[in-house]
């Protein structure tokens, strides 16, 4: 694979982050939003945390026609406007472009079988695609380091399964509650660390580690709003960073001022079908890049900085199979 094509795909991979949008059709003045209601007791156990986080199960569809995207790792790219339609579990479609310039943007989508992103290259469009199941077996070598479903989690739709928790909950020195759980995939067992707001019970930070202990993705969400109709909290702003096995990190920030919950703002019957673009390339043909090395923590260090023990008990120190390192040292990550 040529270096130029690899760089193009890595940059184009930023389109995957555009899947992040969420929430009732309405105008929202984000700066004046009231705080979400308190739903958690002091020092909640894992079952109480899961019940609070999983309230978003009530959200089955999301649409927006008002999103904007800042590509933080590509400063020359202006803000993009975007429309997004999402239907759990894997159906989504997003189109983003530079304002006032039609036909030169990004088309990102997924259905139960495959996912794709279409980007401009020269005077034409190129479509990159992959089969979900086949791609999941190659995540450690793939250009995109996460399955697209992780990006849906990052906007506030992540679930917390108590049966997969391997450490925590503990209260961090910044007040957030930290939980670590295992994520089984075809490529091996990943580990996910989440920070949970201690009163309203929503996830504000996510960190995903590959089976070899390498940080592959992280997100930070803010400007949260409570939606009474579904008893759930969603963010209006999300910052995401992806760390491919080769090439520089990909960083972006999505802002969504208005939402539609459980109603798709599109009447297109082919909304979740892959485009019939002539110029296309299977992402599985672009695997095989050198893998990044895993993180090796300093001897005697722990990821838990002066935790307050909860009913679940204090977690043990991280090991090579349970990665450590920044930012999980009691310092709030933004």
MODAVEN-V838124 format. One record per residue. RES is the residue in one letter. SS is DSSP state (~ for helix, > for strand, _ for the rest). OMEGA is omega in radians with two decimals (NA if undefined). D_LAST is the distance of its C-alpha to the last C-alpha in whole Angstrom. Layout:
RES_SS_OMEGA_D_LAST / RES_SS_OMEGA_D_LAST
//
This chain:
X___-3.10_35 / X___-3.14_35 / X_~_-3.11_32 / X_~_3.13_32 / X_~_3.12_32 / X_~_3.13_29 / X_~_3.12_27 / X_~_-3.12_28 / X_~_3.11_27 / X_~_3.10_23 / X_~_3.13_22 / X_~_3.14_24 / X_~_3.07_22 / X_~_3.13_19 / X_~_-3.12_21 / X_~_-3.14_20 / X_~_-3.11_17 / X_~_3.10_19 / X_~_-3.06_20 / X___3.04_17 / X___3.12_19 / X___2.86_20 / X___NA_23 / X___-3.12_27 / X___-3.07_28 / X___3.02_28 / X___-3.11_26 / X___2.98_23 / X___-2.93_22 / X_~_-3.07_18 / X_~_-3.08_18 / X_~_-3.12_21 / X___3.04_20 / X___3.13_21 / X___3.08_19 / X___-3.12_20 / X___3.10_23 / X___3.13_23 / X___-3.08_24 / X___3.00_23 / X___3.04_25 / X___-3.14_24 / X___-3.12_24 / X___3.05_24 / X___-3.02_25 / X_~_3.14_24 / X_~_3.09_27 / X_~_3.10_25 / X_~_-3.14_22 / X_~_3.14_23 / X_~_3.14_25 / X_~_-3.10_22 / X_~_-3.01_20 / X_~_3.02_23 / X_~_-3.14_24 / X_~_3.02_23 / X_~_3.14_26 / X_~_-3.14_28 / X___-3.13_26 / X___3.13_28 / X_>_3.07_28 / X_>_3.04_25 / X_>_2.99_26 / X_>_3.02_25 / X_>_-2.98_26 / X_>_-3.08_24 / X_>_2.96_21 / X_>_-3.09_19 / X_>_2.98_17 / X_>_3.07_16 / X___-2.99_16 / X___-3.13_14 / X___3.09_16 / X___-2.99_19 / X___-3.12_19 / X___-3.12_23 / X___3.11_22 / X___3.08_22 / X___3.11_20 / X_>_2.98_22 / X_>_-3.02_24 / X_>_2.91_24 / X_>_-3.07_26 / X_>_3.08_25 / X_>_-3.05_27 / X_>_3.11_26 / X_>_-3.11_28 / X___0.19_28 / X___-3.01_28 / X___-3.12_28 / X_>_2.97_29 / X_>_3.09_27 / X_>_-3.14_28 / X_>_3.05_26 / X_>_-3.10_27 / X_>_-3.12_25 / X_>_3.02_27 / X_>_-3.12_27 / X___3.06_28 / X___3.11_32 / X___-3.08_32 / X___3.03_34 / X___-3.12_34 / X___-3.05_32 / X___-3.05_29 / X_>_3.05_27 / X_>_-3.09_28 / X_>_-3.14_26 / X_>_3.13_28 / X_>_2.94_29 / X___-3.05_32 / X___-3.06_33 / X___-2.99_34 / X_>_3.02_32 / X_>_-3.08_29 / X_>_2.88_29 / X_>_-3.11_28 / X_>_-3.06_30 / X_>_3.09_29 / X_>_3.03_31 / X_>_-3.06_33 / X___-3.11_36 / X___-3.10_38 / X_>_3.10_37 / X_>_3.06_35 / X_>_-3.14_34 / X_>_3.06_33 / X_>_-3.05_31 / X_>_3.07_31 / X_>_3.01_32 / X_>_-3.10_33 / X_~_-3.04_31 / X_~_-3.14_33 / X_~_-3.11_34 / X_~_-3.11_30 / X_~_3.10_29 / X___-3.04_31 / X___-3.06_30 / X___-3.10_26 / X___-3.13_26 / X___-2.99_28 / X___3.11_27 / X___3.06_25 / X___-2.97_23 / X___-3.14_21 / X___2.98_20 / X___-3.12_23 / X_~_-3.14_22 / X_~_3.10_22 / X_~_-3.12_19 / X_~_3.06_17 / X_~_3.09_19 / X_~_-3.01_17 / X_~_-3.12_14 / X_~_3.14_15 / X_~_-3.13_16 / X_~_3.10_19 / X___3.08_18 / X___3.08_21 / X___-3.13_21 / X___-3.10_25 / X_~_-3.10_26 / X_~_3.14_28 / X_~_-3.08_26 / X_>_-3.12_24 / X_>_3.06_24 / X_>_3.11_22 / X_>_0.13_21 / X_>_2.99_21 / X_>_3.07_19 / X_>_-3.11_18 / X___3.13_15 / X___3.07_15 / X___3.08_12 / X___3.12_14 / X___3.12_13 / X_>_-3.06_15 / X_>_3.12_15 / X_>_3.09_18 / X_>_3.13_19 / X_>_3.13_21 / X_>_3.13_23 / X_>_-3.11_24 / X_>_3.10_27 / X_>_3.10_28 / X___-3.13_31 / X___-3.12_29 / X_>_-3.10_28 / X_>_3.04_26 / X_>_3.03_23 / X_>_3.14_20 / X_>_3.05_17 / X_>_3.10_15 / X_>_3.02_13 / X_>_-3.07_12 / X_>_3.08_14 / X___-2.90_14 / X___-3.14_17 / X___-3.10_19 / X___2.98_19 / X___3.05_18 / X___3.13_16 / X_>_3.13_13 / X_>_-3.11_10 / X_>_3.04_8 / X_>_3.06_11 / X_>_-3.13_12 / X_>_-3.12_16 / X_>_3.13_18 / X___3.14_21 / X___3.10_25 / X___3.03_25 / X___-3.12_21 / X___3.06_20 / X_>_-3.09_16 / X_>_-3.13_17 / X_>_3.02_14 / X_>_3.14_10 / X_>_3.08_8 / X_>_-3.13_6 / X_>_-3.10_8 / X_>_-3.13_9 / X_>_-3.07_13 / X_>_3.12_14 / X_>_3.09_18 / X_>_3.12_21 / X_>_-3.01_24 / X_~_-3.07_27 / X_~_3.12_29 / X_~_3.11_27 / X___-3.06_26 / X_>_3.12_22 / X_>_3.09_19 / X_>_3.12_17 / X_>_3.02_14 / X_>_-3.12_15 / X_>_-3.13_12 / X_>_3.02_10 / X_>_-3.09_8 / X_>_3.00_10 / X_>_3.06_11 / X_>_-3.09_15 / X___3.14_17 / X___3.12_20 / X___3.04_23 / X___-3.14_24 / X___-3.07_23 / X___3.06_19 / X___3.08_16 / X_>_-3.07_16 / X_>_3.13_13 / X_>_3.09_13 / X_>_-3.11_12 / X_>_3.08_14 / X_>_3.14_15 / X_>_-3.12_18 / X___-3.12_20 / X___-3.00_23 / X___2.87_24 / X_>_-3.13_27 / X_>_3.10_27 / X___3.03_30 / X___3.12_31 / X___-3.14_31 / X___3.14_31 / X___3.07_34 / X___-3.10_37 / X___3.14_37 / X___3.11_39 / X___-3.05_38 / X___-3.05_34 / X___3.05_33 / X___-3.12_36 / X___3.14_35 / X___3.13_36 / X___-3.14_39 / X___-3.07_38 / X___-3.12_41 / X___-3.06_39 / X_>_-3.11_37 / X_>_3.11_35 / X_>_-3.12_34 / X_~_3.12_31 / X_~_3.07_33 / X_~_-3.08_35 / X_~_3.04_32 / X___3.10_31 / X___3.08_32 / X___3.14_30 / X___-3.13_29 / X___3.08_27 / X___3.12_24 / X___-3.12_25 / X___-3.13_23 / X___3.09_21 / X___-3.09_23 / X___3.06_22 / X___-3.13_24 / X___3.05_27 / X___-3.13_26 / X___3.13_22 / X___3.13_21 / X___-3.07_17 / X___-3.07_18 / X___3.09_17 / X___-3.09_20 / X___2.98_20 / X_>_-3.06_22 / X_>_3.06_24 / X___3.14_25 / X___-3.14_28 / X___3.14_27 / X___3.14_27 / X___-3.13_25 / X___3.10_24 / X___3.13_26 / X___3.11_24 / X___3.08_23 / X___3.11_25 / X___3.13_26 / X___-3.13_26 / X___-2.88_23 / X___-3.13_20 / X___3.09_18 / X___3.13_16 / X___0.12_12 / X___-3.02_10 / X___-3.14_12 / X___3.09_14 / X___3.13_13 / X___-3.10_10 / X___-3.13_7 / X___3.08_4 / X___NA_0
//
